[in-house]
């Protein structure tokens, strides 16, 4: 569970870290784009985090659907109203 929470946090922090690195790159060496290698690594980690979060959402959705199905099965079946002659 903690891995998923860290993955959610990284989905927001990864792009912010990358923006800071781009600013540092522009300020220190504008002719040489070394930030592309950091962007590659952060991008790979970001995609892995996204897959982890989406997998957790699928599992939670499946559990919610199972609970809804079981609750529906436990409710007594209502009979349709009979028409009056």
C-alpha positions as CSV (number, residue, x, y, z in Angstrom):
1,X,0.0,0.0,0.0
2,X,2.8,2.4,0.8
3,X,4.4,1.7,-2.6
4,X,1.2,2.9,-4.2
5,X,1.0,6.0,-2.1
6,X,4.6,6.8,-3.0
7,X,3.7,6.2,-6.6
8,X,0.8,8.7,-6.4
9,X,3.1,11.3,-4.8
10,X,5.7,10.8,-7.5
11,X,3.1,11.3,-10.3
12,X,2.9,14.9,-9.0
13,X,6.5,15.4,-7.8
14,X,8.3,14.0,-10.9
15,X,7.2,16.7,-13.3
16,X,8.0,19.4,-10.7
17,X,11.5,18.0,-10.2
18,X,11.9,18.0,-14.0
19,X,10.8,21.6,-14.2
20,X,13.4,22.6,-11.6
21,X,16.1,20.7,-13.5
22,X,15.2,22.4,-16.7
23,X,15.5,25.8,-15.0
24,X,18.9,24.8,-13.6
25,X,20.0,23.6,-17.0
26,X,19.0,26.8,-18.7
27,X,20.7,28.9,-16.0
28,X,24.0,27.0,-15.9
29,X,24.6,25.7,-19.4
30,X,22.0,26.9,-22.0
31,X,23.9,25.4,-25.0
32,X,24.2,21.9,-23.6
33,X,21.0,20.1,-22.7
34,X,22.1,17.6,-20.1
35,X,18.6,17.6,-18.6
36,X,17.4,15.3,-21.3
37,X,19.0,12.4,-19.6
38,X,17.4,13.2,-16.3
39,X,14.1,13.6,-18.1
40,X,14.5,10.1,-19.6
41,X,15.1,8.6,-16.2
42,X,12.3,10.5,-14.5
43,X,10.0,9.7,-17.4
44,X,10.6,6.0,-17.1
45,X,10.0,6.1,-13.3
46,X,6.9,8.2,-13.9
47,X,5.4,5.6,-16.3
48,X,6.1,2.8,-13.9
49,X,4.4,4.8,-11.1
50,X,1.4,5.4,-13.4
51,X,1.1,1.7,-14.1
52,X,1.3,0.9,-10.4
53,X,-1.4,3.5,-9.6
54,X,-3.7,2.4,-12.4
55,X,-3.3,-1.2,-11.3
56,X,-4.3,-0.3,-7.8
57,X,-7.4,1.6,-9.1
58,X,-8.4,-1.5,-11.1
59,X,-8.1,-3.7,-8.0
60,X,-10.1,-1.2,-5.9
61,X,-12.8,-1.0,-8.6
62,X,-13.1,-4.7,-8.8
63,X,-13.4,-4.9,-5.0
64,X,-16.1,-2.2,-5.0
65,X,-18.0,-4.0,-7.8
66,X,-17.8,-7.3,-5.9
67,X,-19.1,-5.6,-2.7
68,X,-22.0,-4.0,-4.7
69,X,-22.8,-7.4,-6.3
70,X,-22.8,-9.2,-3.0
71,X,-25.0,-6.6,-1.4
72,X,-27.5,-6.8,-4.2
73,X,-27.6,-10.6,-3.8
74,X,-28.4,-10.3,-0.1
75,X,-31.4,-8.0,-0.6
76,X,-34.7,-9.8,-0.8
77,X,-36.2,-9.9,-4.3
78,X,-39.1,-7.5,-4.7
79,X,-42.0,-8.8,-6.6
80,X,-43.6,-6.6,-9.2
81,X,-47.0,-5.1,-8.2
82,X,-50.1,-7.1,-9.3
83,X,-52.6,-5.4,-11.6
84,X,-56.1,-4.9,-10.1
85,X,-58.9,-6.6,-12.0
